[in-house]
Amino acid sequence: MKDVIAPHLKVLFVGINPGLYSAATGHHFARPGNRFWPALHAAGFSRRLLHPSEQDELLKEGYGVCNLVDRATAAAEELTPAEFVAGRKRLAAKLRRFRPRVVAFLGVGAYCHAFGVKQAAIGPQRERFEGAEVWLLPNPSGLNANYQMPELVKLFRNLWRRSSTKRSSAKSRSTASRTC
C-alpha cells in the first residue's frame, strides 16, 4: 500500500497495518465503518469529509498517512512481534527522510509492541522519535468500542490544535494510561 507522505508534514498518521479491504482498494482506512476519515474531518484536519480514494488530498493540508507494518491482515492480532520491530525500523527511516513535525500512532497496542513498552497513554508522549513529536490516538476502527465517535473527535482535535500552531510541543499529557 502506498504511503501518503511528503517532506516536512505537520502530522504523519501511522496506522497499524492495512486491513484486507484497504489492501484490495489501495486506500488507507477504506473499510466502511472505519472512523478515520470522519474523525479527521470533524477534528479540523480536512476542509470536507474525504473519501479514502482522495487520500492524497491530505498532503495539501500538510498531513500524511502510512502504516507501521506493510502486510495486510484480517486483524492486527495476526502480526508478529518481529513485524512490529521491523516496522519501527522502516518508519524511523521514513521519519529521517521526510522530517514530519509530529508522528501520530493510531493504536496504543501497536505503539507498545513496536517500542517495547508495557503501557502508554493517549495523547502526546515525552519522547521524540527521529526528531518528531510522538502522539498516540485510539485505533479508529469501528471495532474499537473503547472510544465512541465524540471522544475520538475530541482526541483528534487536541492533536489538530497542537499541530496547527507554529511550533508543536508536548506540554499537556493524558493521565489515562493503558496497559498494552
C-alpha distance (Angstrom), angle and dihedral (degrees) to the residues before:
residue distance angle dihedral
M1 . . .
K2 3.79 . .
D3 3.79 120.4 .
V4 3.79 117.0 -124.7
I5 3.79 96.3 -142.2
A6 3.80 142.1 135.6
P7 3.81 135.6 168.1
H8 3.80 120.1 -71.6
L9 3.81 100.2 6.9
K10 3.79 119.1 177.4
V11 3.83 90.0 -131.6
L12 3.79 133.7 6.7
F13 3.82 109.4 -160.4
V14 3.80 112.6 -149.7
G15 3.79 118.6 -157.0
I16 3.79 121.7 -162.3
N17 3.81 97.4 -117.0
P18 3.79 136.2 -47.3
G19 3.76 118.2 -79.1
L20 3.78 117.5 -133.9
Y21 3.81 92.4 -101.0
S22 3.81 92.8 51.2
A23 3.79 91.1 46.7
A24 3.81 90.6 51.3
T25 3.81 92.4 51.0
G26 3.81 96.4 37.1
H27 3.80 90.7 -130.6
H28 3.79 128.5 115.8
F29 3.83 117.4 -113.7
A30 3.81 90.4 0.7
R31 3.81 101.0 149.6
P32 3.78 112.3 108.7
G33 3.78 106.9 -110.2
N34 3.80 95.0 36.5
R35 3.79 106.5 126.6
F36 3.82 99.6 -153.9
W37 3.81 97.4 100.3
P38 3.84 96.1 41.6
A39 3.83 91.7 46.2
L40 3.80 91.5 47.3
H41 3.79 91.5 52.5
A42 3.81 96.1 42.4
A43 3.82 90.1 49.9
G44 3.82 92.9 53.4
F45 3.81 102.8 -103.8
S46 3.82 93.2 119.2
R47 3.79 131.7 34.1
R48 3.80 91.0 -134.3
L49 3.78 137.3 11.9
L50 3.78 105.5 -78.5
H51 3.79 123.6 -147.8
P52 3.82 112.6 -131.6
S53 3.82 88.5 -110.8
E54 3.82 87.2 63.7
Q55 3.81 93.6 57.8
D56 3.82 92.8 125.6
E57 3.83 88.6 65.3
L58 3.82 87.1 75.4
L59 3.79 89.6 72.0
K60 3.82 90.8 64.3
E61 3.82 88.7 61.6
G62 3.82 93.8 45.1
Y63 3.80 98.8 -101.1
G64 3.79 134.1 115.4
V65 3.78 142.3 -179.9
C66 3.79 136.5 -146.8
N67 3.80 138.3 152.3
L68 3.78 130.8 -104.6
V69 3.82 91.6 -142.4
D70 3.79 121.0 30.5
R71 3.83 98.9 -154.6
A72 3.80 114.3 101.2
T73 3.80 116.2 -132.6
A74 3.78 138.5 169.2
A75 3.83 88.7 -120.3
A76 3.81 133.8 13.5
E77 3.82 88.7 -126.4
E78 3.82 87.0 75.0
L79 3.82 90.6 69.2
T80 3.79 120.1 99.2
P81 3.81 126.3 -130.4
A82 3.81 88.4 -114.4
E83 3.82 90.5 57.6
F84 3.81 90.8 54.7
V85 3.81 91.9 50.1
A86 3.82 91.9 47.0
G87 3.80 88.9 47.2
R88 3.79 90.9 53.7
K89 3.81 90.0 53.4
R90 3.82 92.0 49.7
L91 3.80 90.4 47.2
A92 3.82 90.7 50.3
A93 3.81 89.4 56.3
K94 3.83 90.6 50.2
L95 3.79 91.4 49.9
R96 3.81 92.0 49.8
R97 3.79 89.8 50.6
F98 3.82 100.9 41.7
R99 3.84 102.1 27.9
P100 3.81 102.4 -151.2
R101 3.79 115.7 -169.3
V102 3.83 93.0 -131.3
V103 3.80 132.7 20.6
A104 3.82 111.5 -157.6
F105 3.79 117.2 -163.5
L106 3.81 114.0 -151.9
G107 3.77 102.0 -146.8
V108 3.79 130.4 33.7
G109 3.80 94.3 -142.5
A110 3.80 93.7 56.4
Y111 3.79 90.9 48.7
C112 3.81 91.1 50.7
H113 3.83 92.3 49.1
A114 3.80 93.1 47.4
F115 3.79 95.6 46.6
G116 3.80 99.5 34.2
V117 3.80 96.2 -121.7
K118 3.80 125.6 143.1
Q119 3.83 98.2 -145.5
A120 3.75 138.7 13.7
A121 3.78 136.3 177.4
I122 3.78 128.0 -131.3
G123 3.79 110.8 -106.2
P124 3.81 134.1 37.9
Q125 3.80 118.1 -8.5
R126 3.79 127.5 -143.5
E127 3.78 95.6 -125.4
R128 3.76 127.0 69.6
F129 3.79 123.5 -140.0
E130 3.79 116.0 -141.1
G131 3.80 88.9 -24.7
A132 3.82 95.7 -50.4
E133 3.78 124.3 116.9
V134 3.82 109.2 -113.7
W135 3.81 123.5 -134.0
L136 3.78 129.4 178.0
L137 3.79 120.7 -148.8
P138 3.79 128.6 176.8
N139 3.77 119.1 -92.4
P140 3.84 103.5 -94.0
S141 3.80 94.1 -145.7
G142 3.77 113.2 131.4
L143 3.81 85.8 -126.6
N144 3.82 91.2 66.1
A145 3.80 99.6 95.8
N146 3.82 92.8 173.9
Y147 3.82 90.7 82.1
Q148 3.77 124.4 42.2
M149 3.80 119.6 -157.1
P150 3.85 97.6 -94.4
E151 3.82 91.8 53.8
L152 3.80 91.7 43.5
V153 3.82 90.8 52.6
K154 3.81 91.1 48.0
L155 3.81 91.6 53.4
F156 3.80 92.9 45.5
R157 3.82 89.4 47.7
N158 3.82 90.7 54.5
L159 3.80 88.2 58.5
W160 3.81 92.5 43.4
R161 3.81 91.0 53.7
R162 3.79 91.4 49.3
S163 3.80 93.9 45.2
S164 3.80 92.1 47.7
T165 3.79 92.2 62.2
K166 3.78 118.2 88.9
R167 3.78 93.3 -109.5
S168 3.76 125.4 25.8
S169 3.80 121.7 -139.6
A170 3.78 134.8 174.7
K171 3.80 101.7 -132.3
S172 3.80 101.0 128.4
R173 3.77 116.2 62.8
S174 3.75 134.5 -167.8
T175 3.78 113.2 -118.6
A176 3.80 96.0 -158.3
S177 3.78 107.3 89.2
R178 3.75 124.4 -176.1
T179 3.77 127.0 -144.9
C180 3.78 108.9 -123.8
